[in-house]
Amino acid sequence: LDRLVHYVTLPIAAEIINRTPGGFPDRMVEPALRKIVASPKAKPKVRQASRLTLAQWLIRWNDFVKHRDKQAEALAKLQRIKSPTVEERSQMSSLEAIHRSLPSNDENRRWQVEAESLLADLEASKRSTKIPELKAVGRHIVRIDLEATKDKATIAELARATRFNRVGNSVGELGANLINGERWNLIAKAGDVVILQFSFTGCLPCIKMYQELADLQSKHPEELSLLTVMQDPQEQDTKETAAKYELSWSVCWDGDPGDITQRFTIQSFPAVVVLDREGKIVGRTLDDARRLLEGSSALRAE
């Protein structure tokens, strides 16, 4: 990460930087991005990409801070297990890493204000600058794919989408053509909890999530709607994946890059967006969906 600042004169650096925060938001990402933003050598495209990525990185922490108490309870429960399994030890290690890295509530509030300011400035710029799409042309060799880059959103558009997709905002109209030939529309799902899962063929963590989604659907068949959005080059890839893993819920092929994937500024996979019964974004994890579904189940039981 520290060496990224030495490559800020290269156009491909914008795409590399934009992919940096994938997975758990590493605290080392922040100083690396701030160095690039401040570097007088950075190309304007690279600096803009760094500002966008920094804003998105800051926002991601808000979800972790929001669930601080729940994560602490889960960690304490795991730590009480006398002989944890390999999977339990892995979960414990992940939760410990999260808690060591969590910002204070005051620091997180400052981060969210800064993120909003960065995004507002990028959106207001209305520049046509795009983060280039890269294509592998050999072992450890990539080049900019000009044709694929034409279809990508501008950095200003991505900034606007990131602001739009913050928790608490309403998604509005959303539709998709399913691989079974039917049309999926969010309006028709009013009253349901909706999970949008973003995936692609060959993504191992995505495959693992399919079973979690199947379990949720089985447990809440009357109040949960699922849509898996596949970012694949060919629709046939999506169809084969859906058949292979027996995805019984709605699946759409989004292309690569896909319109829905870009609209929700998805950068790492699998990704989840959870919508409440009114179509508002309430979270970006399956745990957010579980809490929402279990809460409504408890109300009905009362």
CORHUBEL-V548752 format. One record per backbone hydrogen bond with DSSP energy under -0.5 kcal/mol. CO is the residue of the C=O (numbers start at 1). NH is the residue of the N-H. E is the energy in kcal/mol with one decimal. If there is no record, write none. Layout:
co=CO nh=NH e=E
co=CO nh=NH e=E
//
This chain:
co=1 nh=4 e=-1.3
co=2 nh=5 e=-0.6
co=3 nh=6 e=-1.8
co=4 nh=7 e=-2.2
co=5 nh=8 e=-0.8
co=7 nh=10 e=-1.7
co=8 nh=43 e=-2.2
co=10 nh=13 e=-1.6
co=11 nh=14 e=-1.4
co=12 nh=15 e=-0.5
co=12 nh=16 e=-1.8
co=13 nh=17 e=-2.8
co=14 nh=18 e=-1.9
co=15 nh=19 e=-1.1
co=16 nh=19 e=-0.5
co=17 nh=20 e=-1.5
co=19 nh=22 e=-1.3
co=24 nh=26 e=-1.1
co=26 nh=29 e=-1.6
co=27 nh=30 e=-0.6
co=27 nh=31 e=-0.6
co=28 nh=32 e=-1.2
co=29 nh=33 e=-2.5
co=30 nh=34 e=-2.4
co=31 nh=35 e=-1.9
co=32 nh=36 e=-1.5
co=33 nh=37 e=-2.4
co=34 nh=38 e=-1.8
co=35 nh=39 e=-0.8
co=36 nh=39 e=-0.7
co=39 nh=42 e=-0.9
co=43 nh=47 e=-2.7
co=44 nh=48 e=-2.6
co=45 nh=49 e=-2.2
co=46 nh=50 e=-2.0
co=47 nh=51 e=-2.1
co=48 nh=52 e=-2.4
co=49 nh=53 e=-2.6
co=50 nh=54 e=-2.5
co=51 nh=55 e=-2.2
co=52 nh=56 e=-2.3
co=53 nh=57 e=-2.4
co=54 nh=58 e=-2.5
co=55 nh=59 e=-2.1
co=56 nh=60 e=-1.8
co=57 nh=61 e=-0.9
co=58 nh=61 e=-0.5
co=58 nh=62 e=-0.5
co=59 nh=62 e=-1.5
co=59 nh=63 e=-0.6
co=60 nh=63 e=-0.7
co=60 nh=64 e=-0.9
co=61 nh=65 e=-2.6
co=62 nh=66 e=-2.4
co=63 nh=67 e=-1.2
co=65 nh=68 e=-1.8
co=67 nh=71 e=-2.5
co=68 nh=72 e=-2.1
co=69 nh=73 e=-2.2
co=70 nh=74 e=-2.3
co=71 nh=75 e=-2.4
co=72 nh=76 e=-2.5
co=73 nh=77 e=-2.1
co=74 nh=78 e=-1.9
co=75 nh=79 e=-2.5
co=76 nh=80 e=-0.9
co=78 nh=81 e=-1.4
co=81 nh=84 e=-0.5
co=85 nh=89 e=-2.5
co=86 nh=90 e=-2.0
co=87 nh=91 e=-2.3
co=88 nh=92 e=-2.4
co=89 nh=93 e=-2.4
co=90 nh=94 e=-2.2
co=91 nh=95 e=-2.4
co=92 nh=96 e=-2.4
co=93 nh=97 e=-2.0
co=94 nh=98 e=-2.1
co=95 nh=99 e=-2.4
co=96 nh=100 e=-1.9
co=97 nh=101 e=-1.2
co=98 nh=102 e=-1.5
co=104 nh=108 e=-2.6
co=105 nh=109 e=-2.1
co=106 nh=110 e=-2.0
co=107 nh=111 e=-2.2
co=108 nh=112 e=-2.3
co=109 nh=113 e=-1.8
co=110 nh=114 e=-2.4
co=111 nh=115 e=-2.7
co=112 nh=116 e=-2.0
co=113 nh=117 e=-1.9
co=114 nh=118 e=-2.6
co=115 nh=119 e=-2.5
co=116 nh=120 e=-2.4
co=117 nh=121 e=-2.1
co=118 nh=122 e=-2.1
co=119 nh=123 e=-2.7
co=120 nh=124 e=-2.3
co=121 nh=125 e=-1.2
co=122 nh=126 e=-0.7
co=123 nh=126 e=-0.9
co=127 nh=156 e=-0.5
co=129 nh=155 e=-2.9
co=130 nh=132 e=-0.6
co=133 nh=145 e=-3.4
co=135 nh=143 e=-2.1
co=138 nh=141 e=-1.8
co=141 nh=137 e=-2.4
co=141 nh=138 e=-1.0
co=143 nh=135 e=-2.8
co=144 nh=146 e=-1.0
co=145 nh=149 e=-2.1
co=146 nh=150 e=-1.3
co=147 nh=151 e=-0.6
co=148 nh=151 e=-0.8
co=149 nh=152 e=-1.5
co=153 nh=131 e=-0.5
co=154 nh=158 e=-2.4
co=155 nh=159 e=-2.3
co=156 nh=160 e=-2.1
co=157 nh=161 e=-2.5
co=158 nh=162 e=-2.4
co=159 nh=163 e=-2.1
co=160 nh=164 e=-2.3
co=161 nh=165 e=-2.1
co=163 nh=166 e=-1.2
co=166 nh=169 e=-2.0
co=169 nh=281 e=-2.8
co=174 nh=186 e=-2.9
co=176 nh=178 e=-0.6
co=176 nh=184 e=-3.3
co=177 nh=253 e=-0.6
co=178 nh=181 e=-1.7
co=182 nh=178 e=-2.8
co=184 nh=176 e=-2.4
co=185 nh=188 e=-0.7
co=186 nh=189 e=-1.6
co=187 nh=190 e=-1.4
co=189 nh=192 e=-2.5
co=193 nh=225 e=-2.8
co=194 nh=196 e=-0.5
co=194 nh=275 e=-3.0
co=195 nh=197 e=-0.6
co=195 nh=227 e=-2.2
co=196 nh=273 e=-2.1
co=197 nh=199 e=-0.5
co=197 nh=229 e=-3.6
co=198 nh=270 e=-0.6
co=198 nh=271 e=-1.5
co=199 nh=231 e=-2.8
co=200 nh=203 e=-1.8
co=202 nh=204 e=-0.9
co=203 nh=207 e=-1.9
co=204 nh=208 e=-1.9
co=205 nh=209 e=-1.6
co=206 nh=210 e=-1.4
co=207 nh=211 e=-0.8
co=208 nh=211 e=-0.5
co=208 nh=212 e=-0.9
co=209 nh=213 e=-2.4
co=210 nh=214 e=-2.4
co=211 nh=215 e=-2.3
co=212 nh=216 e=-2.1
co=213 nh=217 e=-2.6
co=214 nh=218 e=-2.2
co=215 nh=219 e=-1.9
co=216 nh=220 e=-2.3
co=220 nh=223 e=-0.7
co=220 nh=224 e=-0.9
co=223 nh=193 e=-2.9
co=225 nh=195 e=-2.5
co=226 nh=250 e=-0.9
co=227 nh=197 e=-2.8
co=227 nh=229 e=-0.6
co=228 nh=230 e=-0.6
co=228 nh=252 e=-2.6
co=229 nh=199 e=-2.6
co=229 nh=231 e=-0.6
co=230 nh=232 e=-1.2
co=230 nh=254 e=-3.3
co=230 nh=255 e=-0.6
co=234 nh=237 e=-0.7
co=234 nh=238 e=-1.1
co=235 nh=239 e=-2.3
co=236 nh=240 e=-2.5
co=237 nh=241 e=-2.1
co=238 nh=242 e=-2.6
co=239 nh=243 e=-2.0
co=240 nh=244 e=-2.6
co=241 nh=245 e=-2.2
co=242 nh=247 e=-2.4
co=243 nh=246 e=-0.8
co=246 nh=248 e=-0.9
co=250 nh=228 e=-2.5
co=251 nh=179 e=-2.3
co=252 nh=230 e=-2.7
co=252 nh=254 e=-0.6
co=254 nh=259 e=-0.6
co=257 nh=256 e=-0.6
co=258 nh=262 e=-2.4
co=259 nh=263 e=-2.3
co=260 nh=264 e=-1.9
co=261 nh=266 e=-2.4
co=262 nh=265 e=-1.6
co=271 nh=198 e=-3.0
co=273 nh=196 e=-2.8
co=274 nh=282 e=-2.9
co=274 nh=283 e=-1.0
co=275 nh=194 e=-2.1
co=276 nh=279 e=-1.9
co=277 nh=191 e=-1.9
co=279 nh=171 e=-2.6
co=280 nh=276 e=-2.7
co=281 nh=168 e=-3.0
co=283 nh=274 e=-2.8
co=284 nh=272 e=-0.5
co=285 nh=289 e=-1.2
co=286 nh=290 e=-2.6
co=287 nh=291 e=-2.5
co=288 nh=292 e=-1.9
co=289 nh=293 e=-2.7
co=290 nh=294 e=-3.1
co=291 nh=295 e=-2.0
co=292 nh=296 e=-1.7
co=293 nh=297 e=-1.9
co=294 nh=298 e=-2.1
co=295 nh=299 e=-1.7
co=296 nh=300 e=-1.9
co=297 nh=301 e=-1.8
co=298 nh=302 e=-1.5
//
